Amino acid sequence: MTPSLPFPESVEPQQFLEVSVLIPAKDEAGNIGSLVTEIVTALQPICRFEIVLVDDGSNDNTGHEFLSRCQALGAPAQMLRHKRSCGQSTALTTAARHAQARYLVTIDGDGQNDPADIPALLAEAGRMATEGPDFCVAGFRKNRRDTEWKKIQSKIANAVRRRILDDGVPDTGCGLKLIPRRTWLQLPYFDHMHRYIPALVRRLGGRISVVPVNHRHRQAGVSKYTAWNRVWVGIVDMFAVRWLIKRSKLPRLSAREWVGEVTTR
C-alpha cells in the first residue's frame, strides 16, 4: 500500500503556514486562473497559506496559467508537474507530500468547488482540533450543479459506499475537504483513495465532520469522469477499503518510561 513515487516522505512543515490548498488539475486552463484568484480572496484576510498545484500531465497551459496568476497576485505557491497523467489520488498525494502547512485543503481544479467555503471548513477544524489531532472536515454539495445523469451516478455511488463503509458522510465525491497534514501522512496510498478519505481517517480513530458547501457549474473544459470510472470501478475499491478497515488495529499506549538521558544529533 506504500507509494513508490518520486517525492520525499516528509517535508518539514512551516509553522507560520496554516493552510496548504491542494489542487489536482489536468487540462484546466480557463478555470485555474479564476480559481486561484478566488482562493486568494478567501484566505488572504484570515490566515497565512500556500497554493499547491499538481499539473497531472496536462496538454494545455494549465501550469503556466497557474504560475502567472499566482505571481500577479503575490500568492505563495508551488507547481508540481507529472510527466504523465497519474490520476487524482496520486496528484493529491504528490501535493500533500510537498505541502508545508498544518492543514491541507483539497479542491477540484474545475472551479465547481467554491473557495469562499474554505473559511467555514477552517472554523470547524479549529473546533475539532480541541478534541484530538486526527480528523477530516468534508464538504457536502447540498445543491448539486451537475447534469441529472451525473447526479444519478453520484446517488448510486454514495448509497453503495454508505452501505459498505458507513463512513459518516453523505457526499464523499465533494472535492472540498480539510485534513491535518499529520493525518494525511498516516493514510495508505492507492489509486482512487481520495474518494475514501473519511473512511480512512475513521480507520485511524479520527473524527469526521460535514459542512454544507456551495457547488457551481463548470465554466470551461470537460469532466474527466464517466459512469464506469465513477461507480463500477469504485465498488471494487470499496470492498478493499472495508477489508483494510477490518484488518486494522489501533494501539493505545498505557505507559511510556525513560531510562537515562535521550540525546539527538
C-alpha positions, 0 to 999 in steps of 0.5 A: 500500500506504500507509494513508490513515487518520486517525492520525499516522505516528509517535508518539514512543515512551516509553522507560520503556514496554516493552510496548504490548498491542494489542487489536482488539475489536468487540462484546466486552463480557463478555470485555474486562473479564476480559481486561484484568484478566488482562493486568494480572496478567501484566505488572504484576510484570515490566515497565512497559506500556500497554493499547491498545484499538481499539473497531472500531465496536462496538454494545455497551459494549465501550469503556466496559467497557474504560475502567472496568476499566482505571481500577479497576485503575490500568492505563495505557491508551488507547481508540481508537474507529472510527466504523465497523467497519474490520476487524482489520488496520486496528484493529491498525494504528490501535493500533500507530500510537498505541502508545508502547512498544518492543514491541507485543503483539497479542491477540484481544479474545475472551479465547481468547488467554491473557495469562499467555503474554505473559511467555514471548513477552517472554523470547524477544524479549529473546533475539532482540533480541541478534541484530538489531532486526527480528523477530516472536515468534508464538504457536502454539495447540498445543491448539486450543479451537475447534469441529472445523469451525473447526479444519478451516478453520484446517488448510486455511488454514495448509497453503495459506499454508505452501505459498505463503509458507513463512513459518516458522510453523505457526499464523499465525491465533494472535492472540498475537504480539510485534513491535518497534514499529520493525518494525511501522512498516516493514510495508505496510498492507492489509486482512487483513495481520495474518494475514501478519505473519511473512511480512512481517517475513521480507520485511524480513530479520527473524527469526521465532520460535514459542512454544507458547501456551495457547488457551481457549474463548470465554466470551461473544459470537460469532466474527466469522469464517466459512469464506469470510472465513477461507480463500477470501478469504485465498488471494487475499491470499496470492498478493499477499503472495508477489508483494510478497515477490518484488518486494522488495529489501533494501539493505545499506549498505557505507559511510556518510561525513560531510562537515562538521558535521550540525546539527538544529533 
